[in-house]
Amino acid sequence: MKKVLLATTAVVAFAGAAAAQDLTISGFVAFEAAYGENYDLGAGIRSVDDLDFGVDARLNFDYSNSTKSGLEYGAHLELDMYSSDETPADILWGQSLVGFNDGYVFINSALGNVKMGDTGTAGAASNQLNVPKLAPGAIEESNYAALEKEQVHYSNSFLGVDFAASVDDDSNWALGLGYSADVGGVSVSLGLSAAEEALAGSIGASAGGLSFGVNYAHEEVMATTEYVAAGVGYSMGALSIGTGVETEIRHGAVSGQEIESNYFAGATYELADGLVLGVGVGNLDSDSGSNCSATGGAACAGGHTGKGADLGDGEGRSWTAGASVTVSF
């Protein structure tokens, strides 16, 4: 993390301020290598059946200040970049992408925290695969809610319970509850996410470097979908290893019920402060949502689209593996 002192003239030019302020800049740059067998995310999206190199990066810009009365305010902005000759699952167009993400202003007071902008949807349920480094693109996605990016987000804590709520300009809402406690030397965390079309929950526990968790989600976005993930991980000094399984059940009007399970294992090793090596492997259903429908409505091979739609009759399994070198600052 780096703090940059902005000169008074620059501050005046951009914000009209009369004195210099601190701007915190952080982020990472990661080099990734991937290879897969029969790993196909759909025509024009990604088909990794050969060695593929990619670069993933992010810059975070955080500014904060306070009034004489103690009211805190500021802004957060993310700049994301991905470049590869194969486009990953969450980037549908083009072979490289640079764009701003999660940009918002915030105000903190005794009444809670308010964010306004591209804040991310309120929720506390979290994926519990416990795999430090997943093979690129090889993970199911859950919509959880269909809120727009631009939202008003409120959060606060009451009696040890974290509460969050968000709403977009179409009155779509989402809520989140989170709680953490130490129970007999075991750190336990509970999370709940709710929206008009989704409900999700998670439980995680950790002790002595060992961690385990399970999460479940039920959503009606595009079709009725249930999602379960469980994983176990272990950290010993600079080394972290983990393995997990995810199962998605789709109740589609066209295809009926489909059950798909994917298996993962991975590890990271921190060579130095901010320098991390990662490896991961995934064994996937050949028609898994990771390979097709989890792209959230993108056209799949054979003309099928979206979660819960007809994924075709393809059976069998495919695999993908990846490695990365990440520098964080």
Helices and strands as residue ranges (DSSP letters): E 2-5, H 8-15, E 22-37, E 52-66, E 72-84, E 96-109, E 112-118, E 150-158, E 161-168, E 173-183, E 186-195, E 198-207, E 210-219, E 224-236, E 239-252, E 256-272, E 275-285, G 293-295, E 317-328
